[in-house]
Amino acid sequence: MARVVVDVMLKPEILDPQGQAVQRALPRLGFEGIADVRQGKRFELEVAGPVDDAALARIHEMAETFLANTVIEDFIVKVESEKAEKAEESK
Amino acid sequence: MARVVVDVMLKPEILDPQGQAVQRALPRLGFEGIADVRQGKRFELEVAGPVDDAALARIHEMAETFLANTVIEDFIVKVESEKAEKAEESK
């Protein structure tokens, strides 16, 4: 079973109050040096069957019509193998 | 300015009603073949200054104490160059 990740983030020109709230809280908590924070959504889809071009095209359409609001949000579709995911885990 | 990404996902053993709602909606919308969906959060941090081991250790601590609830959530810290981000964009 392959994992496909869809990252949905507000477009750069759209105000992100959630991210701003996080950024403003950081110095109070002792974390300096973070110039900006943007908060978005991450969807991990477990795809049954092969992740070929047709499947990716369908997932792209799904992200565009359902997972993201493309008026205010950008999205990125990434194929992520289980092994790469494990290697990346910092904890 | 370097970008560091913190992905926060519910632990696998924790029920994810948001992800389930998405997964159940997909067949109704004509998207078949997605076995599971998990929804999480993605934080994009713009770091002022070099992203060295000390900075990453601080971001790791920040993620652990503030961005994620480690009782129910796992997190991954990734350094993402601006160029890699652009190459990955599907749209």
N, CA and C atoms of all chains as a GROMACS GRO file, in nm:
protein
  546
    1MET      N    1   0.086  -0.119   0.000
    1MET     CA    2   0.000   0.000   0.000
    1MET      C    3   0.090   0.125   0.000
    2ALA      N    4   0.070   0.211  -0.096
    2ALA     CA    5   0.155   0.330  -0.107
    2ALA      C    6   0.090   0.447  -0.035
    3ARG      N    7   0.175   0.533   0.015
    3ARG     CA    8   0.123   0.652   0.083
    3ARG      C    9   0.147   0.774  -0.005
    4VAL      N   10   0.039   0.850  -0.025
    4VAL     CA   11   0.049   0.976  -0.097
    4VAL      C   12   0.012   1.087   0.000
    5VAL      N   13   0.093   1.191   0.004
    5VAL     CA   14   0.071   1.302   0.097
    5VAL      C   15   0.023   1.424   0.019
    6VAL      N   16  -0.082   1.487   0.068
    6VAL     CA   17  -0.128   1.614   0.012
    6VAL      C   18  -0.109   1.721   0.120
    7ASP      N   19  -0.020   1.816   0.093
    7ASP     CA   20   0.000   1.928   0.184
    7ASP      C   21  -0.081   2.046   0.134
    8VAL      N   22  -0.163   2.102   0.220
    8VAL     CA   23  -0.247   2.216   0.184
    8VAL      C   24  -0.206   2.335   0.270
    9MET      N   25  -0.162   2.442   0.205
    9MET     CA   26  -0.120   2.562   0.278
    9MET      C   27  -0.195   2.683   0.222
   10LEU      N   28  -0.223   2.781   0.310
   10LEU     CA   29  -0.279   2.907   0.262
   10LEU      C   30  -0.182   2.969   0.162
   11LYS      N   31  -0.236   3.034   0.059
   11LYS     CA   32  -0.150   3.104  -0.037
   11LYS      C   33  -0.070   3.212   0.037
   12PRO      N   34   0.050   3.244  -0.012
   12PRO     CA   35   0.136   3.341   0.060
   12PRO      C   36   0.068   3.477   0.081
   13GLU      N   37  -0.021   3.516  -0.010
   13GLU     CA   38  -0.082   3.648   0.003
   13GLU      C   39  -0.203   3.649   0.096
   14ILE      N   40  -0.243   3.532   0.146
   14ILE     CA   41  -0.358   3.524   0.237
   14ILE      C   42  -0.308   3.530   0.381
   15LEU      N   43  -0.374   3.612   0.462
   15LEU     CA   44  -0.338   3.626   0.603
   15LEU      C   45  -0.360   3.493   0.675
   16ASP      N   46  -0.266   3.455   0.760
   16ASP     CA   47  -0.274   3.328   0.831
   16ASP      C   48  -0.275   3.354   0.982
   17PRO      N   49  -0.393   3.379   1.041
   17PRO     CA   50  -0.399   3.415   1.183
   17PRO      C   51  -0.349   3.302   1.274
   18GLN      N   52  -0.372   3.176   1.236
   18GLN     CA   53  -0.323   3.065   1.318
   18GLN      C   54  -0.171   3.067   1.326
   19GLY      N   55  -0.108   3.083   1.208
   19GLY     CA   56   0.038   3.088   1.206
   19GLY      C   57   0.092   3.207   1.283
   20GLN      N   58   0.023   3.322   1.269
   20GLN     CA   59   0.066   3.443   1.342
   20GLN      C   60   0.057   3.422   1.492
   21ALA      N   61  -0.049   3.355   1.535
   21ALA     CA   62  -0.066   3.331   1.679
   21ALA      C   63   0.050   3.246   1.730
   22VAL      N   64   0.088   3.144   1.652
   22VAL     CA   65   0.200   3.059   1.692
   22VAL      C   66   0.328   3.142   1.696
   23GLN      N   67   0.349   3.223   1.591
   23GLN     CA   68   0.474   3.299   1.584
   23GLN      C   69   0.487   3.397   1.701
   24ARG      N   70   0.376   3.460   1.739
   24ARG     CA   71   0.380   3.557   1.849
   24ARG      C   72   0.399   3.490   1.983
   25ALA      N   73   0.351   3.366   1.994
   25ALA     CA   74   0.365   3.296   2.122
   25ALA      C   75   0.508   3.249   2.145
   26LEU      N   76   0.584   3.226   2.038
   26LEU     CA   77   0.716   3.164   2.052
   26LEU      C   78   0.813   3.244   2.140
   27PRO      N   79   0.830   3.377   2.118
   27PRO     CA   80   0.924   3.450   2.205
   27PRO      C   81   0.884   3.445   2.352
   28ARG      N   82   0.754   3.452   2.379
   28ARG     CA   83   0.707   3.442   2.518
   28ARG      C   84   0.750   3.311   2.582
   29LEU      N   85   0.758   3.206   2.499
   29LEU     CA   86   0.794   3.073   2.549
   29LEU      C   87   0.944   3.049   2.542
   30GLY      N   88   1.020   3.152   2.503
   30GLY     CA   89   1.165   3.140   2.504
   30GLY      C   90   1.227   3.095   2.374
   31PHE      N   91   1.149   3.091   2.265
   31PHE     CA   92   1.204   3.050   2.136
   31PHE      C   93   1.219   3.172   2.046
   32GLU      N   94   1.343   3.214   2.025
   32GLU     CA   95   1.371   3.331   1.942
   32GLU      C   96   1.416   3.285   1.802
   33GLY      N   97   1.414   3.379   1.708
   33GLY     CA   98   1.477   3.352   1.578
   33GLY      C   99   1.386   3.290   1.475
   34ILE      N  100   1.256   3.284   1.502
   34ILE     CA  101   1.163   3.234   1.400
   34ILE      C  102   1.094   3.355   1.339
   35ALA      N  103   1.122   3.383   1.212
   35ALA     CA  104   1.074   3.505   1.148
   35ALA      C  105   0.928   3.495   1.107
   36ASP      N  106   0.884   3.375   1.071
   36ASP     CA  107   0.746   3.361   1.024
   36ASP      C  108   0.700   3.217   1.044
   37VAL      N  109   0.570   3.203   1.069
   37VAL     CA  110   0.511   3.070   1.081
   37VAL      C  111   0.386   3.066   0.996
   38ARG      N  112   0.371   2.964   0.917
   38ARG     CA  113   0.246   2.940   0.844
   38ARG      C  114   0.196   2.803   0.886
   39GLN      N  115   0.066   2.794   0.911
   39GLN     CA  116   0.010   2.665   0.950
   39GLN      C  117  -0.084   2.614   0.843
   40GLY      N  118  -0.069   2.488   0.808
   40GLY     CA  119  -0.156   2.428   0.707
   40GLY      C  120  -0.196   2.288   0.746
   41LYS      N  121  -0.249   2.217   0.646
   41LYS     CA  122  -0.301   2.083   0.671
   41LYS      C  123  -0.219   1.980   0.594
   42ARG      N  124  -0.208   1.862   0.650
   42ARG     CA  125  -0.138   1.754   0.584
   42ARG      C  126  -0.232   1.634   0.581
   43PHE      N  127  -0.259   1.582   0.462
   43PHE     CA  128  -0.342   1.464   0.447
   43PHE      C  129  -0.252   1.348   0.405
   44GLU      N  130  -0.260   1.237   0.477
   44GLU     CA  131  -0.188   1.116   0.437
   44GLU      C  132  -0.290   1.017   0.382
   45LEU      N  133  -0.281   0.987   0.253
   45LEU     CA  134  -0.374   0.896   0.189
   45LEU      C  135  -0.306   0.762   0.166
   46GLU      N  136  -0.369   0.653   0.211
   46GLU     CA  137  -0.318   0.520   0.181
   46GLU      C  138  -0.390   0.473   0.056
   47VAL      N  139  -0.315   0.455  -0.051
   47VAL     CA  140  -0.375   0.422  -0.180
   47VAL      C  141  -0.371   0.271  -0.201
   48ALA      N  142  -0.489   0.212  -0.225
   48ALA     CA  143  -0.495   0.070  -0.259
   48ALA      C  144  -0.464   0.059  -0.408
   49GLY      N  145  -0.370  -0.027  -0.442
   49GLY     CA  146  -0.334  -0.043  -0.582
   49GLY      C  147  -0.215   0.044  -0.617
   50PRO      N  148  -0.174   0.036  -0.743
   50PRO     CA  149  -0.052   0.105  -0.786
   50PRO      C  150  -0.071   0.257  -0.794
   51VAL      N  151   0.034   0.329  -0.760
   51VAL     CA  152   0.031   0.476  -0.771
   51VAL      C  153   0.094   0.512  -0.905
   52ASP      N  154   0.015   0.500  -1.010
   52ASP     CA  155   0.063   0.534  -1.144
   52ASP      C  156   0.014   0.675  -1.179
   53ASP      N  157   0.040   0.714  -1.302
   53ASP     CA  158   0.003   0.850  -1.343
   53ASP      C  159  -0.148   0.874  -1.331
   54ALA      N  160  -0.227   0.770  -1.365
   54ALA     CA  161  -0.372   0.784  -1.358
   54ALA      C  162  -0.417   0.806  -1.214
   55ALA      N  163  -0.359   0.728  -1.122
   55ALA     CA  164  -0.395   0.742  -0.980
   55ALA      C  165  -0.356   0.880  -0.929
   56LEU      N  166  -0.237   0.925  -0.968
   56LEU     CA  167  -0.192   1.057  -0.923
   56LEU      C  168  -0.279   1.168  -0.980
   57ALA      N  169  -0.323   1.150  -1.104
   57ALA     CA  170  -0.411   1.250  -1.164
   57ALA      C  171  -0.543   1.256  -1.087
   58ARG      N  172  -0.594   1.139  -1.046
   58ARG     CA  173  -0.718   1.136  -0.967
   58ARG      C  174  -0.699   1.204  -0.832
   59ILE      N  175  -0.584   1.176  -0.768
   59ILE     CA  176  -0.559   1.235  -0.637
   59ILE      C  177  -0.543   1.387  -0.651
   60HIS      N  178  -0.480   1.428  -0.760
   60HIS     CA  179  -0.465   1.571  -0.786
   60HIS      C  180  -0.602   1.637  -0.799
   61GLU      N  181  -0.691   1.571  -0.872
   61GLU     CA  182  -0.828   1.625  -0.890
   61GLU      C  183  -0.901   1.630  -0.755
   62MET      N  184  -0.883   1.523  -0.677
   62MET     CA  185  -0.945   1.514  -0.545
   62MET      C  186  -0.898   1.629  -0.455
   63ALA      N  187  -0.766   1.654  -0.459
   63ALA     CA  188  -0.710   1.761  -0.377
   63ALA      C  189  -0.766   1.896  -0.421
   64GLU      N  190  -0.779   1.911  -0.552
   64GLU     CA  191  -0.823   2.039  -0.607
   64GLU      C  192  -0.969   2.067  -0.576
   65THR      N  193  -1.053   1.961  -0.582
   65THR     CA  194  -1.197   1.982  -0.567
   65THR      C  195  -1.245   1.966  -0.424
   66PHE      N  196  -1.167   1.896  -0.341
   66PHE     CA  197  -1.223   1.854  -0.212
   66PHE      C  198  -1.132   1.886  -0.094
   67LEU      N  199  -1.003   1.857  -0.105
   67LEU     CA  200  -0.915   1.876   0.011
   67LEU      C  201  -0.872   2.022   0.027
   68ALA      N  202  -0.853   2.091  -0.084
   68ALA     CA  203  -0.807   2.230  -0.076
   68ALA      C  204  -0.914   2.323  -0.132
   69ASN      N  205  -0.917   2.442  -0.077
   69ASN     CA  206  -0.997   2.550  -0.135
   69ASN      C  207  -0.900   2.633  -0.219
   70THR      N  208  -0.902   2.609  -0.350
   70THR     CA  209  -0.796   2.667  -0.434
   70THR      C  210  -0.810   2.818  -0.453
   71VAL      N  211  -0.918   2.876  -0.402
   71VAL     CA  212  -0.927   3.023  -0.404
   71VAL      C  213  -0.824   3.082  -0.307
   72ILE      N  214  -0.808   3.018  -0.192
   72ILE     CA  215  -0.717   3.073  -0.091
   72ILE      C  216  -0.601   2.979  -0.056
   73GLU      N  217  -0.603   2.855  -0.108
   73GLU     CA  218  -0.501   2.758  -0.066
   73GLU      C  219  -0.426   2.700  -0.186
   74ASP      N  220  -0.298   2.670  -0.164
   74ASP     CA  221  -0.217   2.593  -0.258
   74ASP      C  222  -0.203   2.452  -0.204
   75PHE      N  223  -0.181   2.356  -0.294
   75PHE     CA  224  -0.155   2.221  -0.243
   75PHE      C  225  -0.041   2.157  -0.322
   76ILE      N  226   0.022   2.059  -0.256
   76ILE     CA  227   0.131   1.983  -0.316
   76ILE      C  228   0.098   1.836  -0.297
   77VAL      N  229   0.109   1.757  -0.404
   77VAL     CA  230   0.089   1.612  -0.395
   77VAL      C  231   0.225   1.545  -0.400
   78LYS      N  232   0.254   1.460  -0.302
   78LYS     CA  233   0.384   1.392  -0.296
   78LYS      C  234   0.363   1.243  -0.274
   79VAL      N  235   0.434   1.161  -0.348
   79VAL     CA  236   0.432   1.017  -0.321
   79VAL      C  237   0.541   0.989  -0.218
   80GLU      N  238   0.504   0.921  -0.114
   80GLU     CA  239   0.597   0.897  -0.004
   80GLU      C  240   0.601   0.747   0.024
   81SER      N  241   0.714   0.686   0.004
   81SER     CA  242   0.722   0.543   0.034
   81SER      C  243   0.730   0.528   0.185
   82GLU      N  244   0.687   0.413   0.233
   82GLU     CA  245   0.690   0.387   0.376
   82GLU      C  246   0.831   0.401   0.431
   83LYS      N  247   0.929   0.354   0.353
   83LYS     CA  248   1.067   0.357   0.402
   83LYS      C  249   1.120   0.499   0.415
   84ALA      N  250   1.092   0.582   0.316
   84ALA     CA  251   1.138   0.721   0.322
   84ALA      C  252   1.078   0.790   0.443
   85GLU      N  253   0.951   0.760   0.467
   85GLU     CA  254   0.881   0.820   0.581
   85GLU      C  255   0.952   0.784   0.711
   86LYS      N  256   0.986   0.657   0.726
   86LYS     CA  257   1.051   0.613   0.850
   86LYS      C  258   1.187   0.677   0.866
   87ALA      N  259   1.261   0.689   0.755
   87ALA     CA  260   1.396   0.746   0.762
   87ALA      C  261   1.391   0.892   0.805
   88GLU      N  262   1.283   0.959   0.768
   88GLU     CA  263   1.272   1.102   0.797
   88GLU      C  264   1.232   1.131   0.940
   89GLU      N  265   1.174   1.031   1.006
   89GLU     CA  266   1.121   1.056   1.140
   89GLU      C  267   1.232   1.094   1.236
   90SER      N  268   1.213   1.206   1.303
   90SER     CA  269   1.316   1.251   1.396
   90SER      C  270   1.289   1.192   1.533
   91LYS      N  271   1.177   1.133   1.551
   91LYS     CA  272   1.140   1.079   1.683
   91LYS      C  273   1.045   0.963   1.664
   92MET      N  274   1.709   3.297   0.417
   92MET     CA  275   1.619   3.248   0.523
   92MET      C  276   1.580   3.103   0.492
   93ALA      N  277   1.605   3.014   0.585
   93ALA     CA  278   1.577   2.872   0.561
   93ALA      C  279   1.439   2.836   0.613
   94ARG      N  280   1.380   2.740   0.548
   94ARG     CA  281   1.249   2.694   0.591
   94ARG      C  282   1.262   2.558   0.658
   95VAL      N  283   1.203   2.548   0.777
   95VAL     CA  284   1.198   2.420   0.847
   95VAL      C  285   1.050   2.383   0.861
   96VAL      N  286   1.018   2.259   0.828
   96VAL     CA  287   0.880   2.214   0.832
   96VAL      C  288   0.863   2.118   0.949
   97VAL      N  289   0.757   2.138   1.026
   97VAL     CA  290   0.721   2.044   1.132
   97VAL      C  291   0.585   1.984   1.095
   98ASP      N  292   0.583   1.854   1.070
   98ASP     CA  293   0.458   1.784   1.041
   98ASP      C  294   0.412   1.717   1.170
   99VAL      N  295   0.287   1.744   1.207
   99VAL     CA  296   0.231   1.686   1.329
   99VAL      C  297   0.113   1.599   1.290
  100MET      N  298   0.121   1.470   1.322
  100MET     CA  299   0.012   1.377   1.289
  100MET      C  300  -0.029   1.304   1.416
  101LEU      N  301  -0.157   1.268   1.424
  101LEU     CA  302  -0.203   1.184   1.534
  101LEU      C  303  -0.128   1.052   1.529
  102LYS      N  304  -0.096   0.996   1.645
  102LYS     CA  305  -0.031   0.864   1.649
  102LYS      C  306  -0.122   0.762   1.582
  103PRO      N  307  -0.061   0.658   1.524
  103PRO     CA  308  -0.143   0.559   1.449
  103PRO      C  309  -0.253   0.495   1.534
  104GLU      N  310  -0.229   0.480   1.665
  104GLU     CA  311  -0.327   0.411   1.749
  104GLU      C  312  -0.439   0.503   1.796
  105ILE      N  313  -0.429   0.633   1.762
  105ILE     CA  314  -0.533   0.729   1.804
  105ILE      C  315  -0.634   0.746   1.691
  106LEU      N  316  -0.762   0.738   1.727
  106LEU     CA  317  -0.870   0.755   1.630
  106LEU      C  318  -0.863   0.895   1.568
  107ASP      N  319  -0.884   0.901   1.436
  107ASP     CA  320  -0.875   1.029   1.364
  107ASP      C  321  -1.009   1.056   1.295
  108PRO      N  322  -1.104   1.117   1.366
  108PRO     CA  323  -1.238   1.138   1.307
  108PRO      C  324  -1.236   1.229   1.184
  109GLN      N  325  -1.146   1.329   1.182
  109GLN     CA  326  -1.137   1.416   1.065
  109GLN      C  327  -1.097   1.336   0.941
  110GLY      N  328  -0.993   1.255   0.957
  110GLY     CA  329  -0.947   1.172   0.846
  110GLY      C  330  -1.055   1.075   0.800
  111GLN      N  331  -1.125   1.016   0.898
  111GLN     CA  332  -1.232   0.922   0.864
  111GLN      C  333  -1.344   0.990   0.786
  112ALA      N  334  -1.377   1.113   0.827
  112ALA     CA  335  -1.483   1.187   0.757
  112ALA      C  336  -1.443   1.210   0.612
  113VAL      N  337  -1.315   1.246   0.591
  113VAL     CA  338  -1.268   1.265   0.454
  113VAL      C  339  -1.275   1.134   0.377
  114GLN      N  340  -1.227   1.026   0.440
  114GLN     CA  341  -1.224   0.897   0.369
  114GLN      C  342  -1.364   0.851   0.329
  115ARG      N  343  -1.461   0.871   0.418
  115ARG     CA  344  -1.598   0.827   0.389
  115ARG      C  345  -1.664   0.914   0.282
  116ALA      N  346  -1.621   1.039   0.274
  116ALA     CA  347  -1.681   1.128   0.175
  116ALA      C  348  -1.631   1.098   0.034
  117LEU      N  349  -1.509   1.042   0.022
  117LEU     CA  350  -1.448   1.027  -0.110
  117LEU      C  351  -1.529   0.940  -0.206
  118PRO      N  352  -1.576   0.819  -0.166
  118PRO     CA  353  -1.654   0.740  -0.262
  118PRO      C  354  -1.781   0.812  -0.309
  119ARG      N  355  -1.846   0.884  -0.217
  119ARG     CA  356  -1.965   0.961  -0.256
  119ARG      C  357  -1.932   1.062  -0.363
  120LEU      N  358  -1.809   1.114  -0.361
  120LEU     CA  359  -1.767   1.215  -0.457
  120LEU      C  360  -1.702   1.153  -0.581
  121GLY      N  361  -1.702   1.021  -0.587
  121GLY     CA  362  -1.652   0.954  -0.707
  121GLY      C  363  -1.506   0.916  -0.703
  122PHE      N  364  -1.442   0.924  -0.585
  122PHE     CA  365  -1.302   0.886  -0.576
  122PHE      C  366  -1.290   0.753  -0.502
  123GLU      N  367  -1.257   0.648  -0.576
  123GLU     CA  368  -1.244   0.516  -0.516
  123GLU      C  369  -1.096   0.484  -0.494
  124GLY      N  370  -1.071   0.380  -0.415
  124GLY     CA  371  -0.935   0.326  -0.406
  124GLY      C  372  -0.848   0.391  -0.300
  125ILE      N  373  -0.906   0.473  -0.212
  125ILE     CA  374  -0.828   0.528  -0.101
  125ILE      C  375  -0.866   0.450   0.024
  126ALA      N  376  -0.769   0.373   0.076
  126ALA     CA  377  -0.799   0.281   0.186
  126ALA      C  378  -0.806   0.352   0.321
  127ASP      N  379  -0.729   0.457   0.336
  127ASP     CA  380  -0.728   0.526   0.465
  127ASP      C  381  -0.682   0.670   0.445
  128VAL      N  382  -0.733   0.758   0.530
  128VAL     CA  383  -0.692   0.899   0.528
  128VAL      C  384  -0.661   0.940   0.671
  129ARG      N  385  -0.548   1.004   0.692
  129ARG     CA  386  -0.518   1.065   0.823
  129ARG      C  387  -0.494   1.212   0.798
  130GLN      N  388  -0.549   1.296   0.883
  130GLN     CA  389  -0.530   1.440   0.865
  130GLN      C  390  -0.448   1.495   0.980
  131GLY      N  391  -0.350   1.575   0.947
  131GLY     CA  392  -0.266   1.635   1.050
  131GLY      C  393  -0.235   1.780   1.018
  132LYS      N  394  -0.136   1.833   1.089
  132LYS     CA  395  -0.100   1.973   1.074
  132LYS      C  396   0.040   1.986   1.018
  133ARG      N  397   0.060   2.092   0.942
  133ARG     CA  398   0.192   2.121   0.887
  133ARG      C  399   0.228   2.264   0.924
  134PHE      N  400   0.341   2.281   0.991
  134PHE     CA  401   0.390   2.414   1.028
  134PHE      C  402   0.512   2.445   0.943
  135GLU      N  403   0.511   2.558   0.874
  135GLU     CA  404   0.628   2.604   0.800
  135GLU      C  405   0.692   2.718   0.877
  136LEU      N  406   0.812   2.696   0.928
  136LEU     CA  407   0.883   2.797   1.007
  136LEU      C  408   0.993   2.859   0.922
  137GLU      N  409   0.994   2.991   0.913
  137GLU     CA  410   1.104   3.062   0.847
  137GLU      C  411   1.205   3.097   0.955
  138VAL      N  412   1.322   3.038   0.944
  138VAL     CA  413   1.423   3.055   1.049
  138VAL      C  414   1.520   3.165   1.008
  139ALA      N  415   1.534   3.266   1.094
  139ALA     CA  416   1.634   3.371   1.073
  139ALA      C  417   1.767   3.317   1.121
  140GLY      N  418   1.868   3.324   1.037
  140GLY     CA  419   1.999   3.272   1.077
  140GLY      C  420   2.020   3.130   1.030
  141PRO      N  421   2.135   3.074   1.060
  141PRO     CA  422   2.170   2.941   1.009
  141PRO      C  423   2.090   2.830   1.076
  142VAL      N  424   2.057   2.728   0.997
  142VAL     CA  425   1.988   2.611   1.053
  142VAL      C  426   2.095   2.507   1.086
  143ASP      N  427   2.160   2.526   1.198
  143ASP     CA  428   2.262   2.430   1.240
  143ASP      C  429   2.202   2.334   1.342
  144ASP      N  430   2.286   2.250   1.399
  144ASP     CA  431   2.235   2.150   1.493
  144ASP      C  432   2.167   2.214   1.612
  145ALA      N  433   2.224   2.329   1.659
  145ALA     CA  434   2.165   2.395   1.776
  145ALA      C  435   2.025   2.447   1.743
  146ALA      N  436   2.012   2.507   1.623
  146ALA     CA  437   1.881   2.560   1.583
  146ALA      C  438   1.780   2.445   1.570
  147LEU      N  439   1.824   2.336   1.510
  147LEU     CA  440   1.733   2.222   1.493
  147LEU      C  441   1.693   2.162   1.628
  148ALA      N  442   1.788   2.160   1.721
  148ALA     CA  443   1.755   2.108   1.854
  148ALA      C  444   1.650   2.197   1.920
  149ARG      N  445   1.663   2.330   1.902
  149ARG     CA  446   1.565   2.422   1.958
  149ARG      C  447   1.428   2.401   1.894
  150ILE      N  448   1.427   2.383   1.761
  150ILE     CA  449   1.299   2.364   1.692
  150ILE      C  450   1.235   2.232   1.735
  151HIS      N  451   1.320   2.132   1.756
  151HIS     CA  452   1.270   2.003   1.803
  151HIS      C  453   1.203   2.019   1.940
  152GLU      N  454   1.268   2.095   2.026
  152GLU     CA  455   1.212   2.118   2.160
  152GLU      C  456   1.081   2.196   2.152
  153MET      N  457   1.081   2.297   2.060
  153MET     CA  458   0.961   2.378   2.038
  153MET      C  459   0.845   2.291   1.989
  154ALA      N  460   0.875   2.201   1.897
  154ALA     CA  461   0.771   2.112   1.844
  154ALA      C  462   0.717   2.022   1.954
  155GLU      N  463   0.809   1.975   2.037
  155GLU     CA  464   0.772   1.879   2.140
  155GLU      C  465   0.687   1.944   2.249
  156THR      N  466   0.721   2.071   2.283
  156THR     CA  467   0.654   2.134   2.397
  156THR      C  468   0.534   2.217   2.356
  157PHE      N  469   0.529   2.258   2.227
  157PHE     CA  470   0.432   2.361   2.193
  157PHE      C  471   0.348   2.324   2.069
  158LEU      N  472   0.413   2.276   1.964
  158LEU     CA  473   0.338   2.252   1.840
  158LEU      C  474   0.263   2.119   1.842
  159ALA      N  475   0.320   2.019   1.908
  159ALA     CA  476   0.255   1.888   1.912
  159ALA      C  477   0.217   1.852   2.054
  160ASN      N  478   0.110   1.777   2.068
  160ASN     CA  479   0.075   1.716   2.195
  160ASN      C  480   0.128   1.573   2.188
  161THR      N  481   0.245   1.551   2.251
  161THR     CA  482   0.313   1.423   2.229
  161THR      C  483   0.244   1.305   2.298
  162VAL      N  484   0.139   1.333   2.375
  162VAL     CA  485   0.062   1.222   2.430
  162VAL      C  486  -0.014   1.152   2.318
  163ILE      N  487  -0.066   1.230   2.224
  163ILE     CA  488  -0.148   1.171   2.118
  163ILE      C  489  -0.091   1.195   1.978
  164GLU      N  490   0.014   1.278   1.966
  164GLU     CA  491   0.064   1.313   1.833
  164GLU      C  492   0.213   1.282   1.817
  165ASP      N  493   0.251   1.245   1.695
  165ASP     CA  494   0.392   1.233   1.656
  165ASP      C  495   0.426   1.355   1.572
  166PHE      N  496   0.556   1.390   1.570
  166PHE     CA  497   0.595   1.499   1.481
  166PHE      C  498   0.726   1.465   1.412
  167ILE      N  499   0.747   1.531   1.298
  167ILE     CA  500   0.867   1.514   1.217
  167ILE      C  501   0.919   1.654   1.187
  168VAL      N  502   1.049   1.677   1.208
  168VAL     CA  503   1.112   1.804   1.173
  168VAL      C  504   1.195   1.784   1.046
  169LYS      N  505   1.171   1.866   0.946
  169LYS     CA  506   1.243   1.854   0.819
  169LYS      C  507   1.296   1.990   0.777
  170VAL      N  508   1.420   1.993   0.731
  170VAL     CA  509   1.474   2.116   0.673
  170VAL      C  510   1.441   2.113   0.525
  171GLU      N  511   1.382   2.221   0.476
  171GLU     CA  512   1.337   2.225   0.338
  171GLU      C  513   1.396   2.350   0.273
  172SER      N  514   1.480   2.332   0.174
  172SER     CA  515   1.533   2.450   0.106
  172SER      C  516   1.424   2.510   0.019
  173GLU      N  517   1.436   2.638  -0.009
  173GLU     CA  518   1.337   2.706  -0.094
  173GLU      C  519   1.329   2.640  -0.231
  174LYS      N  520   1.445   2.600  -0.283
  174LYS     CA  521   1.447   2.542  -0.418
  174LYS      C  522   1.375   2.408  -0.424
  175ALA      N  523   1.401   2.323  -0.323
  175ALA     CA  524   1.337   2.191  -0.321
  175ALA      C  525   1.186   2.209  -0.315
  176GLU      N  526   1.142   2.305  -0.234
  176GLU     CA  527   0.999   2.331  -0.220
  176GLU      C  528   0.938   2.366  -0.356
  177LYS      N  529   1.004   2.452  -0.429
  177LYS     CA  530   0.948   2.494  -0.557
  177LYS      C  531   0.943   2.379  -0.655
  178ALA      N  532   1.045   2.293  -0.654
  178ALA     CA  533   1.049   2.181  -0.747
  178ALA      C  534   0.936   2.083  -0.721
  179GLU      N  535   0.897   2.074  -0.594
  179GLU     CA  536   0.795   1.977  -0.557
  179GLU      C  537   0.654   2.025  -0.588
  180GLU      N  538   0.638   2.153  -0.606
  180GLU     CA  539   0.503   2.206  -0.622
  180GLU      C  540   0.437   2.150  -0.747
  181SER      N  541   0.320   2.096  -0.730
  181SER     CA  542   0.250   2.038  -0.844
  181SER      C  543   0.162   2.142  -0.911
  182LYS      N  544   0.149   2.255  -0.848
  182LYS     CA  545   0.060   2.358  -0.902
  182LYS      C  546   0.104   2.494  -0.854
   0.00000   0.00000   0.00000
